[in-house]
Amino acid sequence: MQPSDTSPGTVVAQRFVIEGLAGNGGMGAVYRAHDLLSGRKVALKLLYGRSVQHRDLERFAREAQLLSELHHPGIVSYIAHGQCQGGIPFLAMQWLDGEDLSARLERSRLTPRETLIVLEKTAEALAAAHRVGIIHREPSLRAASVAKTAIG
């Protein structure tokens, strides 16, 4: 499966129906999808690209495994992971509706109270991950990675 095979209506792993692109990254993309098993919307992360190395595949599999073991209201819930029909790895996660922090900051500044809430919720989620030995590998969290529920 390549990006051209991810148009709306495409079924991944006989379970997830792609509805649309949610975001792109250097090694893949995240799609909004419909889970045929649960009937819910999910975030479907697909890893692909010419630059994907074996270590990237290992890291992706480890990310999926660790997320499956982590349960915290400030961290998206694991749903499933595996490989698509073409051997492309996927990770299905809880879909969060709402505005991410990047979009919120484009619209207007946070109040001091909102800033403290975002910091507190983010610190709580990171602490939960640290307690089970997971360390966030990026030196800084991107604003789009902050849970949409933290700022309402």
C-alpha positions in Angstrom: 0.0 0.0 0.0 1.3 3.4 -1.0 -0.3 6.8 -0.4 -2.2 6.5 -3.6 -4.0 3.5 -2.1 -5.4 5.5 0.8 -8.3 7.3 -0.8 -11.6 7.5 1.1 -13.3 4.2 1.2 -10.1 2.1 1.1 -10.3 -0.7 3.7 -7.2 -1.4 5.7 -6.6 -4.8 7.4 -10.2 -5.8 6.6 -11.3 -3.6 9.4 -10.6 0.2 9.0 -12.3 2.2 6.3 -10.3 5.4 5.5 -12.4 8.6 5.6 -9.6 11.2 5.0 -6.1 12.4 5.7 -5.6 13.9 9.1 -1.9 14.7 8.9 1.5 13.8 7.3 4.9 13.1 8.6 8.3 12.2 7.3 7.7 8.5 7.3 4.0 8.2 7.0 0.6 9.6 7.6 -2.4 9.6 10.0 -5.9 9.1 8.6 -9.3 9.4 10.1 -11.0 6.0 9.6 -14.1 4.1 10.6 -13.6 0.9 12.6 -16.0 -1.7 11.2 -15.7 -3.8 14.4 -16.6 -1.1 16.9 -18.3 1.4 14.7 -16.1 4.2 16.1 -13.8 6.8 14.4 -10.1 6.0 14.8 -6.8 7.6 14.0 -5.0 5.2 11.6 -1.2 5.7 11.4 0.4 4.2 8.3 4.2 3.9 8.0 5.5 4.1 4.4 8.0 5.9 2.3 11.3 5.3 0.5 13.3 6.5 3.5 11.9 3.9 6.0 14.6 1.8 7.4 14.5 -1.5 9.3 15.1 0.4 12.6 12.1 2.6 11.7 10.0 -0.6 11.4 11.3 -1.8 14.8 10.6 1.5 16.4 7.0 1.6 15.0 6.3 -1.9 16.3 7.7 -1.0 19.7 5.6 2.2 19.8 2.5 0.1 19.0 3.3 -2.5 21.7 4.0 0.2 24.4 0.9 2.1 23.6 -1.1 -1.1 24.0 0.1 -1.4 27.6 -0.4 2.2 28.5 -3.7 3.5 29.9 -4.1 7.1 30.8 -6.8 9.7 30.1 -4.2 12.1 28.6 -2.8 9.5 26.2 -4.7 8.2 23.2 -6.0 4.7 23.6 -4.6 1.8 21.6 -7.0 -0.1 19.4 -5.0 -2.4 17.1 -1.8 -2.7 15.1 -0.5 -5.0 12.4 0.3 -4.9 8.7 -1.9 -3.9 5.8 -2.4 -6.1 2.8 0.7 -4.7 1.2 2.9 -5.3 4.3 2.7 -1.6 5.4 2.6 -1.3 9.2 -0.4 0.4 10.8 -1.4 1.5 14.2 -5.0 2.3 15.1 -5.6 4.7 18.0 -8.4 6.6 19.6 -9.7 9.5 17.5 -9.8 12.8 19.3 -12.4 15.3 18.1 -11.8 19.0 18.6 -9.1 21.6 18.1 -5.4 20.7 18.7 -3.1 23.1 20.5 -1.5 24.4 17.3 -4.9 25.4 15.8 -5.9 26.9 19.1 -2.8 29.0 19.3 -3.3 30.2 15.7 -6.7 31.4 16.7 -5.7 33.2 20.0 -3.4 33.1 22.9 -4.1 30.8 25.9 -5.1 32.5 29.1 -2.7 31.9 32.0 -5.3 29.4 33.5 -5.5 27.5 30.2 -1.7 27.4 29.9 -1.5 25.9 33.4 -4.1 23.3 32.5 -2.3 22.3 29.3 1.0 22.1 31.2 -0.5 20.0 34.0 -2.3 17.6 31.7 0.8 17.1 29.6 3.0 16.6 32.6 0.6 14.0 34.1 0.5 12.1 30.8 4.3 12.1 30.5 4.7 11.0 34.1 2.3 8.1 33.5 4.5 7.0 30.5 7.7 7.5 32.5 6.3 5.3 35.4 6.2 2.3 33.0 9.6 3.1 31.4 8.5 5.0 28.3 10.5 8.1 27.5 9.2 10.4 24.8 11.9 10.3 22.1 11.4 13.8 20.7 13.3 16.6 22.5 10.2 18.7 22.6 6.5 17.9 22.2 4.9 19.4 19.1 1.8 21.5 19.8 -0.2 19.2 17.6 0.7 16.2 19.8 -0.9 17.7 22.9 -4.3 16.1 23.6 -7.2 18.1 22.3 -9.1 17.4 25.5 -6.6 19.4 27.6 -7.9 22.7 26.3 -11.5 21.9 25.8 
